[in-house]
């Protein structure tokens, strides 16, 4: 089953709230979300997005568009994350400043089904 994001009013409302919060904290009232989107598009048009980010985005889009792939990748990552050496999880500038949380043992879907069966 596909869900069109444009029909998800709760998601739209939440996203609108986040965007508004960004505008609210900006002292000169710049629409930061619009600027970020425009600049990301411009970087893409100029070919300045690194290969790893382009491939990662395409792969993520492919996985997120297929529920079976999403479930498979989730299961693989829940199994792999505790087994990865910390030096791999901290290989990026972002990762070097963060600790990964413990991966959940079961998915939201599994928890939902289990609790609903009670």
MIDOSE-1310 file (N, C-alpha, C; in nm, 2 decimals, decimal comma, always signed):
residues 118
xxxx	+0,08/-0,12/+0,00/+0,00/+0,00/+0,00/+0,09/+0,12/+0,00; +0,06/+0,22/-0,09/+0,13/+0,34/-0,09/+0,05/+0,45/-0,03; +0,12/+0,54/+0,04/+0,05/+0,65/+0,11/+0,11/+0,77/+0,05; +0,03/+0,86/-0,01/+0,07/+0,98/-0,07/+0,09/+1,08/+0,05
xxxx	+0,21/+1,14/+0,05/+0,24/+1,23/+0,16/+0,15/+1,35/+0,16; +0,11/+1,39/+0,04/+0,02/+1,51/+0,03/-0,11/+1,48/+0,10; -0,15/+1,36/+0,12/-0,27/+1,33/+0,19/-0,25/+1,31/+0,34; -0,14/+1,32/+0,39/-0,11/+1,30/+0,53/-0,11/+1,43/+0,60
xxxx	-0,23/+1,48/+0,64/-0,24/+1,61/+0,70/-0,17/+1,62/+0,83; -0,16/+1,52/+0,91/-0,08/+1,53/+1,04/+0,07/+1,55/+1,01; +0,12/+1,48/+0,91/+0,26/+1,50/+0,87/+0,28/+1,64/+0,81; +0,19/+1,69/+0,73/+0,20/+1,82/+0,68/+0,20/+1,92/+0,79
xxxx	+0,11/+1,91/+0,89/+0,10/+2,00/+1,00/+0,23/+2,00/+1,08; +0,28/+1,88/+1,10/+0,41/+1,87/+1,18/+0,52/+1,94/+1,10; +0,53/+1,91/+0,97/+0,64/+1,97/+0,89/+0,62/+2,13/+0,89; +0,50/+2,17/+0,88/+0,47/+2,32/+0,88/+0,52/+2,38/+1,01
xxxx	+0,49/+2,31/+1,12/+0,53/+2,35/+1,25/+0,68/+2,37/+1,26; +0,75/+2,27/+1,21/+0,90/+2,27/+1,22/+0,95/+2,39/+1,13; +0,89/+2,40/+1,01/+0,94/+2,52/+0,93/+0,91/+2,65/+0,99; +0,79/+2,66/+1,06/+0,76/+2,79/+1,12/+0,85/+2,81/+1,24
xxxx	+0,88/+2,71/+1,31/+0,98/+2,72/+1,43/+1,11/+2,77/+1,38; +1,16/+2,73/+1,26/+1,28/+2,78/+1,21/+1,27/+2,92/+1,18; +1,16/+2,97/+1,12/+1,14/+3,11/+1,08/+1,13/+3,19/+1,21; +1,06/+3,14/+1,31/+1,05/+3,21/+1,44/+1,18/+3,24/+1,51
xxxx	+1,27/+3,15/+1,50/+1,40/+3,17/+1,57/+1,50/+3,25/+1,49; +1,47/+3,27/+1,36/+1,56/+3,35/+1,28/+1,54/+3,50/+1,31; +1,64/+3,57/+1,35/+1,62/+3,71/+1,39/+1,58/+3,80/+1,27; +1,62/+3,76/+1,15/+1,58/+3,84/+1,03/+1,47/+3,78/+0,95
xxxx	+1,41/+3,68/+1,01/+1,29/+3,61/+0,95/+1,31/+3,56/+0,81; +1,43/+3,50/+0,79/+1,46/+3,43/+0,66/+1,39/+3,29/+0,66; +1,33/+3,26/+0,56/+1,26/+3,12/+0,55/+1,37/+3,02/+0,52; +1,43/+2,97/+0,63/+1,55/+2,88/+0,62/+1,51/+2,76/+0,54
xxxx	+1,40/+2,70/+0,56/+1,36/+2,57/+0,49/+1,36/+2,60/+0,34; +1,31/+2,71/+0,30/+1,31/+2,74/+0,15/+1,45/+2,76/+0,10; +1,53/+2,83/+0,18/+1,67/+2,85/+0,14/+1,75/+2,72/+0,13; +1,73/+2,64/+0,23/+1,81/+2,51/+0,23/+1,76/+2,43/+0,10
xxxx	+1,64/+2,42/+0,08/+1,59/+2,35/-0,04/+1,64/+2,40/-0,17; +1,64/+2,53/-0,18/+1,69/+2,60/-0,30/+1,84/+2,57/-0,32; +1,91/+2,59/-0,22/+2,06/+2,57/-0,23/+2,09/+2,42/-0,26; +2,02/+2,33/-0,19/+2,05/+2,19/-0,22/+2,02/+2,16/-0,37
xxxx	+1,91/+2,21/-0,42/+1,88/+2,19/-0,56/+1,99/+2,25/-0,65; +2,04/+2,37/-0,62/+2,14/+2,44/-0,69/+2,27/+2,36/-0,69; +2,31/+2,31/-0,58/+2,43/+2,22/-0,57/+2,41/+2,10/-0,66; +2,30/+2,04/-0,66/+2,27/+1,93/-0,74/+2,28/+1,96/-0,89
xxxx	+2,23/+2,07/-0,93/+2,23/+2,11/-1,07/+2,38/+2,14/-1,11; +2,46/+2,19/-1,02/+2,60/+2,22/-1,06/+2,69/+2,10/-1,04; +2,63/+1,99/-1,00/+2,71/+1,87/-0,99/+2,81/+1,87/-0,87; +2,77/+1,94/-0,77/+2,86/+1,96/-0,65/+2,83/+1,87/-0,53
xxxx	+2,73/+1,78/-0,55/+2,69/+1,69/-0,45/+2,78/+1,57/-0,46; +2,85/+1,53/-0,35/+2,95/+1,42/-0,35/+2,88/+1,29/-0,40; +2,96/+1,21/-0,46/+2,91/+1,08/-0,52/+2,84/+1,00/-0,41; +2,91/+0,99/-0,29/+2,85/+0,91/-0,18/+2,71/+0,96/-0,14
xxxx	+2,69/+1,09/-0,13/+2,56/+1,14/-0,09/+2,46/+1,11/-0,20; +2,50/+1,13/-0,33/+2,41/+1,10/-0,44/+2,36/+0,95/-0,44; +2,46/+0,86/-0,43/+2,43/+0,72/-0,43/+2,35/+0,68/-0,31; +2,39/+0,74/-0,19/+2,31/+0,71/-0,07/+2,17/+0,76/-0,08
xxxx	+2,15/+0,87/-0,13/+2,01/+0,93/-0,15/+1,93/+0,84/-0,24; +1,99/+0,80/-0,35/+1,92/+0,72/-0,45/+1,88/+0,58/-0,39; +1,98/+0,53/-0,32/+1,95/+0,40/-0,25/+1,85/+0,41/-0,14; +1,85/+0,52/-0,06/+1,75/+0,54/+0,04/+1,61/+0,56/-0,02
xxxx	+1,60/+0,63/-0,13/+1,48/+0,65/-0,20/+1,42/+0,52/-0,25; +1,51/+0,44/-0,31/+1,47/+0,30/-0,36/+1,42/+0,22/-0,24; +1,49/+0,21/-0,13/+1,45/+0,13/-0,02/+1,32/+0,18/+0,04; +1,30/+0,31/+0,06/+1,18/+0,37/+0,12/+1,06/+0,35/+0,03
xxxx	+1,08/+0,33/-0,10/+0,97/+0,32/-0,19/+0,92/+0,17/-0,19; +0,99/+0,08/-0,13/+0,95/-0,06/-0,13/+0,94/-0,11/+0,02; +0,83/-0,14/+0,06/+0,81/-0,18/+0,21/+0,89/-0,31/+0,24; +0,90/-0,40/+0,14/+0,97/-0,53/+0,17/+1,12/-0,50/+0,19
xxxx	+1,17/-0,40/+0,11/+1,32/-0,37/+0,12/+1,34/-0,29/+0,25; +1,25/-0,21/+0,29/+1,26/-0,13/+0,41/+1,26/-0,23/+0,53; +1,17/-0,33/+0,53/+1,17/-0,43/+0,64/+1,30/-0,51/+0,64; +1,35/-0,55/+0,52/+1,47/-0,63/+0,51/+1,59/-0,54/+0,56
xxxx	+1,61/-0,42/+0,52/+1,72/-0,34/+0,56/+1,71/-0,31/+0,71; +1,59/-0,29/+0,76/+1,58/-0,27/+0,90/+1,62/-0,39/+0,98; +1,59/-0,51/+0,94/+1,63/-0,63/+1,01/+1,78/-0,65/+1,00; +1,84/-0,62/+0,89/+1,98/-0,64/+0,87/+2,05/-0,54/+0,96
xxxx	+2,01/-0,41/+0,96/+2,07/-0,31/+1,04/+2,06/-0,34/+1,19; +1,94/-0,38/+1,24/+1,93/-0,42/+1,38/+2,02/-0,53/+1,42; +2,05/-0,62/+1,33/+2,15/-0,73/+1,36/+2,29/-0,67/+1,35; +2,32/-0,59/+1,25/+2,46/-0,54/+1,23/+2,51/-0,44/+1,33
xxxx	+2,42/-0,34/+1,37/+2,46/-0,23/+1,45/+2,54/-0,27/+1,58; +2,49/-0,36/+1,65/+2,56/-0,40/+1,78/+2,69/-0,46/+1,75; +2,71/-0,51/+1,63/+2,84/-0,59/+1,59/+2,94/-0,50/+1,53; +2,90/-0,38/+1,49/+3,00/-0,29/+1,42/+3,10/-0,23/+1,52
xxxx	+3,22/-0,23/+1,49/+3,32/-0,16/+1,57/+3,29/-0,01/+1,58; +3,31/+0,05/+1,69/+3,27/+0,19/+1,71/+3,35/+0,28/+1,61; +3,47/+0,24/+1,57/+3,54/+0,32/+1,48/+3,47/+0,34/+1,35; +3,39/+0,24/+1,31/+3,31/+0,25/+1,18/+3,19/+0,34/+1,20
xxxx	+3,13/+0,33/+1,32/+3,01/+0,41/+1,34/+3,05/+0,56/+1,36; +3,17/+0,58/+1,39/+3,22/+0,72/+1,41/+3,31/+0,77/+1,30; +3,30/+0,71/+1,18/+3,39/+0,74/+1,07/+3,36/+0,87/+1,00; +3,25/+0,94/+1,03/+3,22/+1,07/+0,97/+3,23/+1,18/+1,08
xxxx	+3,24/+1,30/+1,03/+3,24/+1,41/+1,13/+3,12/+1,41/+1,22; +3,01/+1,38/+1,16/+2,88/+1,38/+1,23/+2,89/+1,26/+1,33; +2,92/+1,15/+1,29/+2,93/+1,03/+1,37/+3,03/+1,03/+1,48; +3,14/+1,11/+1,46/+3,24/+1,11/+1,56/+3,20/+1,19/+1,69
xxxx	+3,09/+1,26/+1,67/+3,05/+1,34/+1,79/+2,92/+1,28/+1,85; +2,89/+1,16/+1,81/+2,76/+1,10/+1,86/+2,78/+0,96/+1,90; +2,70/+0,91/+1,99/+2,69/+0,77/+2,03/+2,56/+0,72/+1,97; +2,57/+0,60/+1,91/+2,45/+0,54/+1,85/+2,37/+0,48/+1,96
xxxx	+2,24/+0,50/+1,96/+2,15/+0,44/+2,06/+2,15/+0,29/+2,03; +2,11/+0,21/+2,13/+2,09/+0,07/+2,11/+1,98/+0,05/+2,01; +2,00/-0,04/+1,92/+1,90/-0,07/+1,82/+1,78/-0,15/+1,89; +1,66/-0,11/+1,85/+1,54/-0,18/+1,91/+1,54/-0,33/+1,87
xxxx	+1,50/-0,41/+1,96/+1,49/-0,56/+1,93/+1,38/-0,59/+1,83; +1,27/-0,51/+1,83/+1,17/-0,54/+1,74/+1,12/-0,41/+1,68; +1,06/-0,42/+1,56/+1,02/-0,31/+1,49/+0,89/-0,25/+1,55; +0,85/-0,13/+1,51/+0,73/-0,07/+1,55/+0,61/-0,16/+1,51
xxxx	+0,62/-0,22/+1,38/+0,51/-0,30/+1,33/+0,50/-0,43/+1,42; +0,61/-0,49/+1,46/+0,61/-0,60/+1,55/+0,55/-0,57/+1,69; +0,59/-0,46/+1,74/+0,53/-0,41/+1,87/+0,38/-0,39/+1,86; +0,34/-0,33/+1,75/+0,20/-0,30/+1,73/+0,12/-0,42/+1,72
xxxx	+0,17/-0,52/+1,64/+0,09/-0,64/+1,63/+0,09/-0,72/+1,76; +0,20/-0,72/+1,83/+0,20/-0,79/+1,96/+0,10/-0,73/+2,06; +0,11/-0,60/+2,07/+0,02/-0,53/+2,16/-0,13/-0,54/+2,12; -0,15/-0,54/+1,99/-0,29/-0,55/+1,94/-0,35/-0,68/+1,97
xx	-0,26/-0,79/+1,97/-0,31/-0,92/+1,99/-0,36/-0,95/+2,13; -0,31/-0,87/+2,22/-0,35/-0,89/+2,36/-0,49/-0,86/+2,39
